[in-house]
Amino acid sequence: MQPNDPGAGLSFSINDQMRPLAMLLFVRQAWGLAGDLDLPPLDPMPDPGASAPPPGAEVSVWNERWDRLWLEAWEVEASGEFVVPGRPAQRHPGRGPEMEDGQPAPGCWANAYGEDGIDMQRFQAWDRELDRLRGAFLGTSFREPRFMQAVAGGLSEFILLPCAGYYLHRLGAHQVVLSWQTMADPGLRRRAIDEWLRGDGRPDPDGVLQ
């Protein structure tokens, strides 16, 4: 999580270090799970190596398990009611990051099912590549007027996923999910900010997505 202060008493954070989500995305790609998830292709695309679903459970069971952890991972990131990225507009209550000492991190595949079927050398190589991309945001200052207008209007957190091209998902009232390319490219970033300011996908007072 990187705090950022664009001035004028405004602040926001960029969340680009979500290892549980990275492993979930790797498993999904390597095992061919959750094919109905509406997300752009990964970028960079991981090499699955020898990864494959371990024997003992049908693919449908692994799909159900993956979906449950995908929801759990977002439950702890959301700061209120939220809509799961890649899923229909069904709202869920967020529970925040608070956990008791020793409690496994929600949404973590390795904690729930171990590393069987995951080529950890290939995952770690991909994760190192993600670390390299994360470095591109260190020290970056975002001071465009429209950006500052969005932060002043309540946009407090940008959650970044390693997806290709343009991607914007309104997680909740104050959080958006973007692809790294969207955050890094000034034109795509401006497009995302303009969509947020227009209220695209913002919940109405009854909690229904517009």
N, C-alpha and C positions, 0 to 999 in steps of 0.2 A: 504494500500500500504506500503510495507516494503522495504526501500532502503537497499542495501547491497553493501559492498565494498570489493571485493576479493583481493585488493592490486594492485600494479603496475599501479596505476592511472585508474583502471577499475571500473565501477559501473553498477549495474542493479537493477531492482525492482521486488518484488514478490507481485502480486495483488491477495489477497485472501479474500477480504472483499467487495464482490459485492452483497449487499443485494437484489437489483432488480433482478439479475439473480437467486439468491436463491429462491425468491418467485415465479418466473416464472417456475423454475424447480419443485417446490412443487406443483403448480397448474397443471402443465402438468401431473405429476404423479397421483395426487389425482383425477383429472377430466378425465384422459384418453385421453389427447389431443396430437396432433403432433406425432402420432404414427410412422410417416415416418422419424422422426428426427434421424439421424445416430449418436447416442451417447451411450456409455456404460450405464448400469444400475447405478442408484444413489447408493452411499455408503458414509455414512450410508443411508439406505432406510427410508424415513419418514413414519410415521403412519398418514394416511389421516384423521382419526377420522370421523367426520360427514361431511367432505368436499364433495360437489357435485355441479355440475353446477346449478346455479339458473334458475328458469323458466323464459320464456320470449324470449329465443333465441335458435335456433337450435345449435347442437353441431358443425356443419360446420361453423357457425358464430363465435363461441368461438374459433375454430381452426384458423380462419383468424385473429381474434383479437390477439391471442397468437403469431402467426407468425410475425405480425407487430411489437409487442413489443419486441420480441426476436431480430429482426433486429435492432430496435431503441437502445436497450441496448448495442449492439456491436458497433453501429455507434459512440457512445460517448467514447467507450474504445479504438477504433482503432486509431492509429496515422498516418493514411494514408489509401490507398486502402486496402480492406480486403475481406476475404472470411468468410461467416457466419459459425460458427461451427455447424456441423450436417447437413449442406445443400450442394447441388452440388457446384462445383467450379465456381460460378458466383460472380464476383468482384463488390464491392460496395465502394463508396467514404466515408471515415470516416469524421466525423465533429468535433471530439474532445469534451472535457468536458465543454467548455465554455458555460455558460448559463446566461441569464439576471436574475437579482434579482427577486425572487418570481416565476420564471418559474419552473413548475414541472419537476422532474428528468425524462428524457426520459427512456422508457422501464420499468417504475415502474407500475406493475399491480394494486396495491392499489390506486395509483393516478388516473389511467385511469378508473377503474371499481369498486373501493371500495373493501370491504372485504366480500361482500355477497358470500356465497358458500364456504368460506375458514374457516376451523376450526382453528382459530388463536391460541388457546392454543396448538394445535398439531404443527402448524408451528413454534411457538416460542420455543417449546421444541426441535424441530429439529434444529432451528437456534442456540440454546444454545449448542447443540452437535457440530455444526460446529465451534462455537467459541472455544470449547475445542480442536478441531483438529487444528484450526489456531494457538493455543498456542504452538504446537509442532514445529513451524517454527521460533518462536521468538528467536533471538540470534543465529540461525543456520548460520554457515559460510560454503559457498560452494567454495572450493579452488582446486578441482580436475583440473589437467592440461587441460583436454579436455573441461571442463566447462569454464575455463578462456579463452581458445582459442575461444570458441563460443562467449563469451562476447566481446572479442577483435575484433571479426569478425562482430559485429554489433547487436548481440542479446541483447536487452536492457530490455525486460519485460517478465516475466512468469506470466500468468493468470491461476489461479488454479480453477478447478471445482470439486465438490464432487462426482466423478464418480469412479466406481470400475475398478481395473486392470489398464492395460497400455492404455494410451490415449495421443496422440500428434496431435495437429492441428496447422498448420502454419497460424496464423491470418493475418499477413502481413509481410513486409520485416524485421521488427525488433521485432516482438511479436509472442509468441507461447502460445497456450492453452494446459495445461497438467491436467491430473487427479492428485489429491493430492497424491495418491499412487505412481504415476510415479515420482513426485518430492521427495517424502520421501524415496523411495527405491533406494539405490545407483546403483543397477544393471539396474533398469528401467530408472533411470535418465541418466545413461551413454548411454543406448540405444537411448533415445530421443535426447540427444546431438549429438550422432553420426549421426542420421538421419538429424538433422538440418545442421550439417557440410557438409554432402553429398549433401545438396540442395534438398532433397526430398520435392516436393510440392512447391519449390520456383518459383516465377513468372519469366519468361524469359523477355528480354527487351521489348517485345510487350505486356506484361501484361497477358500472358496466362500461366496458371499453368502447370508445367511440370509433 
